[in-house]
Amino acid sequence: MGYRSDRDSLGTVKIPADAYYGPFTGRAIKQYHVTGQKPHPYLIESFAMIKRSAAIANMRTKTLDRKRGNAIVKACDKILAGKYQDQFVVDMINSGAGTAFNMNTNEVVANVALKILHKGLGQYKYLHPNDHVNMSQSSNDTFPTAMHVAILFAIRDTLPAIDKLINSLGRKAKQFSSYKKVGRTHLMDALPVTLGSEFASYTTALTIARDGIVSAKKELEKVALGGTAVGTGANTPKGYRNIAITELAKKSKLPLRPQQDMQYALQSRYAVANMSSALKNFSGELSKIANDIRLMASGPIAGLSELGIPAVHAGSSIMPGKVNPSLAECMNMICFSIVGNDTTVTLAAQAGQFELNVMLPVMLKAVLDSTDMLTNFLPIFSANLIDGLTANKKKLQANIEKSPVIVTLLAPKIGYQKSADLFKESLKTGKTIRELVISKKLMTKKQVDSLLK
């Protein structure tokens, strides 16, 4: 492999001859070997759109000549078409404020633009990563803007996956609507419910949590682009900010608008933390549902055995025939990871000082990890577990008949103390409450059946 020598303010750096990144990136990849994860595709896409929008705004305000500006726009279009993705090599967790990734983007765009201008890679005297690609910008306003755009792209993918699960649970609610079962509080027998009403409550919980995610999008639609280093818009020409954000909204197809307080837009990461919290809240509801399914499917002999689950693979390497709630267990682990990601985001969000929060890369990685897990796994969870659930009607009915807690329904008629005595006798003798009430002539058969129904 041949090398070329690229020069920056710190000196000369050896770069692979065919690399489209430059000296800053060459230094950065030696420093930020952290996760081994390359930049998320939505981060690359967001930054390419930002550089494109900035170039258009700079041309329209006559601060960038059209030859260079059009080359930058064309370079960004090539990146947005999927080319040069392998040139974005900085780790997802990199320098504070994401400067390393911003420069990775500036250098790749610059070198692609140089190629368009029929110049050699690294010939920055013709088109420079900082002077031209990064014109009117700072990492401090571009990375926060890219964060918002990337997360909005990710949420756009996640919401249909959530809707698929809600719909699957809704179908089960209807399917199971006539199946009575013993309700449980404190993990102990409680008054009867229907299996369908339990699943209907699951759909309600996830729908409300989904609404929280949708609501959290609104603050992400306000972006920092044009604030440059400290939110004052230093080194931006008049009109640049509105043009750049309008172009970014058009290209991204997102309802983006300027954050009115640009210093706030750099200081605070509330919008990202708010979305992370909404994802955490959703995962909390989801984990509860997965737990319930695991418990109801426990057995088949010594557990509750109220639900049958589809076998997706053998449950044990040693016990033949065993079927585990593997997808529900995986769902739990995903939810735990999302809670952990939100803790990371919360700590990073409070770690800003003065005019800038620099903990941007780790926040973005955490949120995109959460959205990716939900987007990838929720359709599998819906199709391969929820859609295949079956109800053990005999077990459900037997539990209803045997559980002494239904005496609660009779208490208004026969009194609390007699009801408590019947409860104890039922447990001791194994006779049902119905049998005891009728045998003791506390109520007629017709009266008991009417109340229990």
N, C-alpha and C positions, 0 to 999 in steps of 0.2 A: 504494500500500500504506500502510495506517495503522500507527501505532506506539502502544505503551503504554509507560509508564515503570515499570520494576521497580526496587526498591531492595534493596541488600544492604549489608553492613558497609562497603563501599568507597564507597558512594554510589548514585546513580541511573543506570540503564542503559536505553537505548532498545531495545525488543524489538518485532519485528513483532506487530501486534495479535492475530493469530490463532495465534501460536506457543505451543506448550505447554511449551517450555523457558523458563528464566528468566535472571536477571542473571548468575549465574556462567557459564552456558553462553554467554550473549551476549558476555561478555569472552573466554571460552576460544576461541571459533571465530575470533577475530581474532588470537589468539596462536599457535595450533597448526595452521597451514596447512602440513602436512608431506607426507603421502603422497597426499592427495586421496581416500583410502579412508574410507568411512563405517564405523562400527562393524560388526563381524562379527555376523550374525544370532544366533549362539550366545552372544555376549557380551551382547547385549540380552536374550535369553531367560533367561540365567543370572541377570543382575541383577534382572530382573522377579521371578523366583522367589525370590531372596534377600529383596527388599523385601517380598514377600508373606509369606514365612515369618517375617520379623522382626516384621511387624505382628501376625501371629497370636500369636507368642510374647509380644509386649508387651501384647496384650490379655489373654492368659491370666495373665500376672503382674501384671495390673491397673496397669500403668504408662501405658497408652494407652487412652483411652475408646473404647467400641465404635462410636460414630458415626464418628469419624475413622478408626479401625482398619478397620472394614468398608468404608469408602470407599476406603481404600488397597488393600485386598484386591481389590475390584472393579476398581479402576483397573489393577492388575497383571494381572488376568484378561483385561481388554480388550487390553492390550499383548501378552500371551501368545497371544491369539487373532489377532494379526497387525495390530492397529490401532496407529496413531501411530508406526509404524516410522520415518517420515520426520522425526520430531522428535528422533531420536538423531543428532546432527550433529557431535559431537566427533571429530576425526581419530583413527584407530587408534593412532597414536603421539602421546600427549598428555603431560600433566604427570606428574611422578614419582608413583609409587604409584597412578596412574590416578584421582587425585582429580577431575580434570575430568570424566571419564566417570561416576564415581559421582554427582557433582553434576548432571550432565545427566540421569541417571536419577531422582534425587531430585526435580528440578524438573518433569520430565514427569509422573511419578507424582502429584506434588502437584497439578498443574494439572488432570490428568484427574480426580483425586479431588474437586477443587473443583467441577468441572463436574457430577459425580455429586451433590454436595451443593447444586447449583443456585446456586453462587457464581461470580463472575467470575474470569477468568484473572488471576493475579498477586495475588489477594486473600489473601495468606499469613497474615493475622491469624486466619483461620478454620482453615487447615491449612497448616503450614509445611514446606518441603523438609527443613530440618535438624532442627527440633524434633520433628516427627512421622514423616515418611517415613524419616529417618536415625536415628531413636531407637534407642539401644543399639548403635549401629554406628559404624564409622570406615571410611574408604577403605582403611585398612591391614589390616582383616580381611575386608571385603567383596570387594575386588578379587582378593586371592589365592584366595578361595573361588570367585569367579566364573571365574577362570582355570581352576581344576581342573574345574569343572563343564563349562565350554565345551569344554575339551580332551577330556574324557570323551565328550561328545556327538559331537565330531568323530571320535574313534577308533571310536565305534559305527558311523559311516558308512564309515570306511576299511577296517575288517576284512573286510566282505563283498567289497569290491573286491579286496583281497589274496587272499581265498579263491578268487575267480573266476580270477585269474591262476594260482594254484597248481594249480587243477583243470585249466586249459587246458594247462599244462606237463605235468601228469600224463598227460593223454590222449595228448599227443605222445610221451611216454616209451614208452607201450605201442605206439603206432602205429609208432615207429621202432625197436622192440626188436630186430628181426632184421637191421638195417642195420649191417654192420661198417664201421669207418672207421679211418683212421690217427689215433691220439691225438697230442697235441702237448704238449711241455714246452719252455719257453724259446722258444716259437714255432717250434720245430724238430720234425721227425718223431720220434714216440716209439712205444711199443708200441700195438697195436690196441685199440680199445674199440668199443662200439656207440654209434650216435647216440642210441639209446634210453637207454643208461646215462648219457650226458651230460645229457639232459633230466631223468632221474630225480634226478640230483644237483642240478639246478637247483631241483626241487621240495623236496628236503631242505633246501637252503640257505635258501630263502624260508620254509619251515615253521619252521625254528629261529629265524630272524629275527622271524617273526610272534610266536612264543612270547615273545620279548623284549619286544615291544610290549604283549602281554597282561599280562606280569609287571609292566611299568612302570605299569599302571593302578592297582595296589594302593595305592601311596603317594599317588596323586592322589585316592583315595577318602577320605583323611583331610583334613579342612578346618579352616580357621582361624576360621570364623564364631564370634563371641562373644569373640574376643581383644581387640577394639577397637583402641586406638592402639598399644600396645606389648606386647600379649599377656597383660596382667594382667586383662583383663575389666573394666576401670574403666567405671563408668556403666552397667553391665548389672544388671538385677534378678536375684535368686536364681531359678534354674531356667530362665532365658531361653535360655542356650546350648543345652541339650539339647533344649528344645522347638523352637527355631529350626532346628537341624540335622535333627531328626526330620521336621519339616514340609518342609524342603528335600529330604530324601531321598525323601519320599513324592511330592512334586510332580514331581521330576526323574526318578523311577523309577531312581535310582542308589543303590548301597549305601554311602551317605556316613556317616561317623562323625567325631566330634571328634578332632583331633590332640591327643594327651595333653599334649604340651609346647607350649603355645600361643606362648611366646616363640620357640621354634624355628620354629613355623609362620609367623611374620612375618619372622624373620631369614633363613631359608634358603629357597632355591628349588630344592632338590635334586630334588623330585618332578617339576617341570617339566623341569629339565635332563636328568633320567633318561629321561623320555619322548622328549625331543628326540633324545637319544643313540640310543635304540632305533630311532627313525625314520631317523636317519642310518645306523645299521648295516644296516637293511633296504635303504636306498637303495644302499649299497655293494654288497650282493649283487645287487641289481637291475641296477645299472649294468654289472657284470661280465657278466651274462647278455645284456644288450643289446649289449655289445661283441662277445661270442662270435657272436651272430646276425649282426651286421654283417660280421664277418670271414668266417663260413661262407657268407654270401650274396654275398660279393664276386665280381665277374666282369662279365659271364658268360664271357668268354674268358680274360682275363689274371688273374683272381682265383681263389679257392678253388672257388667255384661248387658247394658241397656242399648248400646249401639254396636253395630257391626261395621268394621272398617275394611276397605279393600286392601288386599295384599299387594304391595308394590315390589317387594322382594322378600326373600327368606328373613325371618326375624332373628334367627340365632345361628351361630356357627356350630353349636353343640346340641341344641334342643330341636329335634326335627318337628316340623309342622307349626312352629311358633310364628305368630303374626304380631308384629309390633306397630305401635302408632308412630312410625318413623317420620312421616311428614309433619305430624303435629309437633314432634320433638324438635325437628329442624326449624319449624316455625318459632318455637320458643327461643332457640339459640339465636335466630335472626333478631328477634325482639330484644333479647338481652344485649346484642351488639349495638342495636340502635340506641338503647338507653346509654350505653357506654360512649357512643359517638356524641350523643347530646351532652354528656358530661364534659367531653373534650371541647365542644363548641362553647359551652357555658364558661368554662375556665378561660378559653381564648378570648371570648367576647368581653370579659371583665379585665383583660390584661392590657388594654390599650393605655397609652400615656399621652396626655396633652393632645396634640393635633392629629395623632394617627394611631390606629390599632394596626400593628404589624403582623399579627398572628393569622394572617389571611389564608395561607396555603393549607394549614392543618384544619382550619374550619371548613374550607371547601371540600377537602378530601373526606372529612367525616360525614358531611351532609350527602355528598354524592355516593359514598359507600352505602349509606342508609337507603337512599332512593333506588340505587341499583339492586340491592338485595330484595327490596319489595317488588320492584318491576320484574325482576327475573323469577322470583319464587311464588308470588301470589297466584299467577295463572296455573302453576303446577299444583299448588295447594288446593285451589278451587276444583280443578278438573279431576285430579287423581285421589283426592281425599273427600272433600265436601260432597261433590256430586255422587260419590259412590257409597255414602253412608246409608246404612239400613237400620231400622228400628226393630228391636227384639220385643215384639208386642206382648208375648206371653210373660216375659220377665217383668215388663212394665206393669202389667195388670196384676200379676202375682204380688208385686211389691205394694201396690195400692191396697190390695185386699188384706195383706198381712200387717201392714204398718199401723201400729196403735195410735199414731199421731193424729189420725183422722177423727179421733174422739174430740178434738178441738171444735169440729163442726157441730157436735152434739151439745157442747157445754152450755150454750144459751138456753137449751131446752131442759137439760137434766141437772145443770149446776156444775160449778168448777170442781168441787170436792168429789162428787160421784164420778165425774169424768177422769179425775186423777186416779181414783181407785180402779176404774176400769182399765186405764192405761197399764197400771202395775200388774193387774190380773192377766191382761192379755200377754204381757211379756213373760209372766210366770207359767201360764198354762199353754201358751201357743194358740189359744183360741182367738178368732178375729173379734174386733170391736163389735161388728154387726151381730155376730153370734151371741156375744155376751149381753148386749142390750136387749135382744129379742128374748133370750132365755130368762133374763131377770125381769122381763115384762116392763122395762122402763119406757119402751116405745113399741109401737106396732111395727111389723115388717114393712108395711107401706110407708110409714112415717120415716123410718130409718133410711130406706132406699131413696126416698124423695130428698132427704137432706144430703146424703152422700153423693147423689147424682149432681 
